[in-house]
Structures are given as structure tokens and as C-alpha cells.
């Protein structure tokens, strides 16, 4: 999976309080929590409500998914409580495994903190905490990372300060320096630290890094560009239009998941507009829209491979391998599955004529390489509502209700009359491949971020 832009990071000092919260409930003892307490400072509350908006029904919490490379768990961000906000988990499931102890902790397991997680005596559980340094774990820190366009997901990790060689795979030094500085603000008496991170753009592949190094030292930029093949030229153009900045995180990796993009070399930054014009002229962009993609040429070999990927629940199509035929082949394989799931009928209008149907991505093709083929990231739509959905005029809530953004739609009365019948209706969904709430949330967040 590709590294994605980081929006917010929460660091938690693993002291006695965090240990008791994540170890597990021991009835009748001080091990009673199924949550991590958060801050009640106004600026922290304001940040939370911006990052994790509460539904308009007055709910005092939002559902979350906790993720790590080998698993996931349901959770909840509770805003309204007797004391302060907290990150909660299902009591019966215990704390997310990424934050728990294990005697077999390694870089291949969910757990990082070494210890026996199954003791029922509180004194023995306290002793497991006391033994951490003797086991070589140093000082643990719990981490929660929120990525951009994921309004209901936190990626969990644990890092260790000053671990022994045995636990060097989780060394805090693997974390970027600005996050290390954030973590350094925590202590047993002040256990929380957090930061919002401005991140975005596209990270360069190894191939693009080589081209960038050539451009940075060349006296003849056009000679470097003329030597590129079509795919590399398009990839370079896409990168230069949206170069990565800030901090990125790869959810598929464990402790070595961080990436801090380097700025463009001075010569490239100075000549970026000129380089982009040459690239656009020589390497026309691949269509990103789904309706246009369904008209592209297809490779029979790639089409078969993508069909097989979908069957194996492998939904990634990497930009580094994308060509016009790749985009067309991936869209065809995706569309076959999505349209079959919906019985070849628009989920909003009910139109059945195949010439008017499109398999629309919920999280756009351009946003996430890892779910481009996921049928749950698709809806069968007719052309008009597909266009409205693509441009943010039509939105779908988590409960699958449809609403029209009248402000965005403007004063086109004819168009308003076409879309008005669907405002407030409920999307028709199939038994297989129904839209995931997470994807719908990401779609709405993306629409808001793009204006």
C-alpha cells in the first residue's frame, strides 16, 4: 500500500495509567477502564471536533476503526463523558492488540510491548509493567495516527525509547524528528501530546526520483524529458503538479511506516512550469473520471489479471504501473463486478439501459491506489447522477440517504429539477459489494477538501 498524508498524531506516555487501561479489566480492582482518557483543553476539543465531526443528531461520540498492519478493531471516540473525552474500545474485545502486551512481541506481530497479558491478579499485572525495562523494552509510547481523508480511522502503533537490541525494530528513532519532539513533551504526569500536520500531494516512486536527480543537474531539460517513456512522463507530470509535502505514513508497514518527502531541488522548482508544459505536450494525461475510463482501450491480458485480483480480494492498482490501457482494463474489470452486483441498474434512478450506466468510484481513482478495484468502493449510477456525484453536487450519507448540495448546484433550474426527485431518497444497495461507510465518509471529506 502507498504512503498516505498524515493529518494528526496523538502520542501517549505508557505509564501506570495507560498500562492499566490497555492491560484489560480485572473486576474489583484499579484495572477498570476500557478507554484511554484524553485532554479536556479547549484547543484539543476543537481539534477533535474538526477532525472527527459529530453527526447532526446530537450524538456525543463517533465510531472509529483502529487499524494496524495485521488487523483492526472497532472503537469509539467519546466526546461527552463525566470527566473528559476518551478513545474507547469494546470491553469484551479488550484494548486493540497493537497497544497490548505479548510475550511473543516482534515486528511481525500486532503487539510491541513485551509482557504476559493474561494475568488476573492486579499485583501481578503491576509487576508486568515494572519488568518492562528489565525485558529491554525501554519506555513505550502509544501512538494514534490519523491520515487525511480517513475521518473514522486511527492507525495504532507503539514505539520504544532506548530499547535493547532485541527490540530495536520498534526504536523511537524510526519516527520523524518532529514526531520525536512531540513525544518528548509527554511524561507520566503529562501523558498526552498531539499535533496537526499539514500534508498532501503525491510521493515520488523510485523511478521518478531518478528522473528528478537527472533534471536537477541537467543543462538541457528537454533532452531528459524526450528520453522518457509515456508512462514515466505521465507519472512525472502528475507528481510535479502535486509534489508531496509534510509527513506520510504507510498503513501496511509496522514501525518503519513513516516518510518525510524531500523538497523539490532548486533547479526543478524554478523551472517547474516549463517542465510541466513540456510533459503535458508530450505525455497527455490518463483520464481519471470513471465514465471516460470506460471508453478507453483495454488489454486482454491486464483485464484477466484484474479480474483475478478482484476474486482474490486484492484491489490495488499502482500508479507506477498505470498506462491508458491499464486504466481502461482496471475500470472494465471493476465495472463488470459493480454493475453485476447492482443487477445492471442505477442505484438512484433505476435506469437499466447499459449505455447509460457507469461504475462510479466512491473514493476517487486518483485518491487511493489500494482500493481501486474494490467493488465496495463502487456504485452503479446512470450518467446524470454519476456526473453529479463526481462533482460533489450529490452526496451520500452513511445511512445511504441521498442529498443534493443546492449551493454547489447553483441556479440552473433545469438541472435542479432533474436532481430534486432524488434528494432525501435512499440508495438501493446490493447484497454483495454494498458501499462501505468508511468510503462514503472519505468521499464527503474529499469533496469538502476540493471545494
C-alpha positions, 0 to 999 in steps of 0.5 A, spaced: 500 500 500 502 507 498 504 512 503 498 516 505 498 524 508 498 524 515 493 529 518 494 528 526 498 524 531 496 523 538 502 520 542 501 517 549 506 516 555 505 508 557 505 509 564 501 506 570 495 509 567 495 507 560 498 500 562 492 499 566 487 501 561 490 497 555 492 491 560 484 489 560 479 489 566 480 485 572 473 486 576 474 489 583 480 492 582 484 499 579 484 495 572 477 498 570 477 502 564 476 500 557 478 507 554 484 511 554 482 518 557 484 524 553 485 532 554 479 536 556 483 543 553 479 547 549 484 547 543 484 539 543 476 539 543 476 543 537 481 539 534 477 533 535 471 536 533 474 538 526 477 532 525 472 527 527 465 531 526 459 529 530 453 527 526 447 532 526 443 528 531 446 530 537 450 524 538 456 525 543 461 520 540 463 517 533 465 510 531 472 509 529 476 503 526 483 502 529 487 499 524 494 496 524 498 492 519 495 485 521 488 487 523 483 492 526 478 493 531 472 497 532 472 503 537 469 509 539 471 516 540 467 519 546 466 526 546 461 527 552 463 523 558 463 525 566 470 527 566 473 528 559 473 525 552 476 518 551 478 513 545 474 507 547 474 500 545 469 494 546 470 491 553 469 484 551 474 485 545 479 488 550 484 494 548 486 493 540 492 488 540 497 493 537 497 497 544 497 490 548 502 486 551 505 479 548 510 475 550 511 473 543 512 481 541 516 482 534 515 486 528 511 481 525 506 481 530 500 486 532 503 487 539 510 491 541 510 491 548 513 485 551 509 482 557 504 476 559 497 479 558 493 474 561 494 475 568 488 476 573 491 478 579 492 486 579 499 485 583 501 481 578 499 485 572 503 491 576 509 487 576 508 486 568 509 493 567 515 494 572 519 488 568 518 492 562 525 495 562 528 489 565 525 485 558 529 491 554 523 494 552 525 501 554 519 506 555 513 505 550 509 510 547 502 509 544 501 512 538 494 514 534 495 516 527 490 519 523 491 520 515 487 525 511 481 523 508 480 517 513 475 521 518 473 514 522 480 511 522 486 511 527 492 507 525 495 504 532 502 503 533 507 503 539 514 505 539 520 504 544 525 509 547 532 506 548 530 499 547 535 493 547 537 490 541 532 485 541 527 490 540 530 495 536 525 494 530 520 498 534 526 504 536 523 511 537 528 513 532 524 510 526 519 516 527 520 523 524 524 528 528 518 532 529 514 526 531 520 525 536 519 532 539 512 531 540 513 525 544 518 528 548 513 533 551 509 527 554 511 524 561 507 520 566 504 526 569 503 529 562 501 523 558 498 526 552 501 530 546 498 531 539 499 535 533 496 537 526 500 536 520 499 539 514 500 534 508 498 532 501 500 531 494 503 525 491 510 521 493 515 520 488 516 512 486 523 510 485 523 511 478 521 518 478 526 520 483 531 518 478 528 522 473 528 528 478 536 527 480 537 527 472 533 534 471 536 537 477 543 537 474 541 537 467 543 543 462 538 541 457 531 539 460 528 537 454 533 532 452 531 528 459 524 529 458 524 526 450 528 520 453 522 518 457 517 513 456 509 515 456 508 512 462 514 515 466 512 522 463 505 521 465 507 519 472 512 525 472 507 530 470 502 528 475 507 528 481 510 535 479 503 538 479 502 535 486 509 534 489 508 531 496 509 535 502 509 534 510 509 527 513 506 520 510 505 514 513 504 507 510 498 503 513 501 496 511 508 497 514 509 496 522 514 501 525 518 503 519 511 506 516 513 513 516 516 518 510 518 525 510 518 527 502 524 531 500 523 538 497 523 539 490 531 541 488 532 548 486 533 547 479 526 543 478 522 548 482 524 554 478 523 551 472 517 547 474 512 550 469 516 549 463 517 542 465 510 541 466 508 544 459 513 540 456 510 533 459 503 535 458 505 536 450 508 530 450 505 525 455 497 527 455 494 525 461 490 518 463 483 520 464 481 519 471 473 520 471 470 513 471 465 514 465 471 516 460 475 510 463 470 506 460 471 508 453 478 507 453 482 501 450 483 495 454 488 489 454 486 482 454 491 480 458 491 486 464 483 485 464 484 477 466 489 479 471 484 484 474 479 480 474 483 475 478 485 480 483 478 482 484 476 474 486 482 474 490 480 480 494 486 484 492 484 491 489 490 495 488 492 498 482 499 502 482 500 508 479 507 506 477 504 501 473 498 505 470 498 506 462 491 508 458 490 501 457 491 499 464 486 504 466 481 502 461 482 494 463 482 496 471 475 500 470 472 494 465 474 489 470 471 493 476 465 495 472 463 488 470 463 486 478 459 493 480 454 493 475 453 485 476 452 486 483 447 492 482 443 487 477 445 492 471 441 498 474 442 505 477 442 505 484 438 512 484 434 512 478 433 505 476 435 506 469 437 499 466 439 501 459 447 499 459 449 505 455 447 509 460 450 506 466 457 507 469 461 504 475 462 510 479 468 510 484 466 512 491 473 514 493 476 517 487 481 513 482 486 518 483 485 518 491 487 511 493 491 506 489 489 500 494 482 500 493 481 501 486 478 495 484 474 494 490 467 493 488 465 496 495 468 502 493 463 502 487 456 504 485 452 503 479 449 510 477 446 512 470 450 518 467 446 524 470 447 522 477 454 519 476 456 526 473 453 529 479 456 525 484 463 526 481 462 533 482 460 533 489 453 536 487 450 529 490 452 526 496 451 520 500 450 519 507 452 513 511 445 511 512 445 511 504 440 517 504 441 521 498 442 529 498 443 534 493 448 540 495 443 546 492 449 551 493 454 547 489 448 546 484 447 553 483 441 556 479 440 552 473 433 550 474 433 545 469 438 541 472 435 542 479 429 539 477 432 533 474 436 532 481 430 534 486 426 527 485 432 524 488 434 528 494 432 525 501 431 518 497 435 512 499 440 508 495 438 501 493 444 497 495 446 490 493 447 484 497 454 483 495 459 489 494 454 494 498 458 501 499 462 501 505 461 507 510 468 508 511 468 510 503 462 514 503 465 518 509 472 519 505 468 521 499 464 527 503 471 529 506 474 529 499 469 533 496 469 538 502 477 538 501 476 540 493 471 545 494 
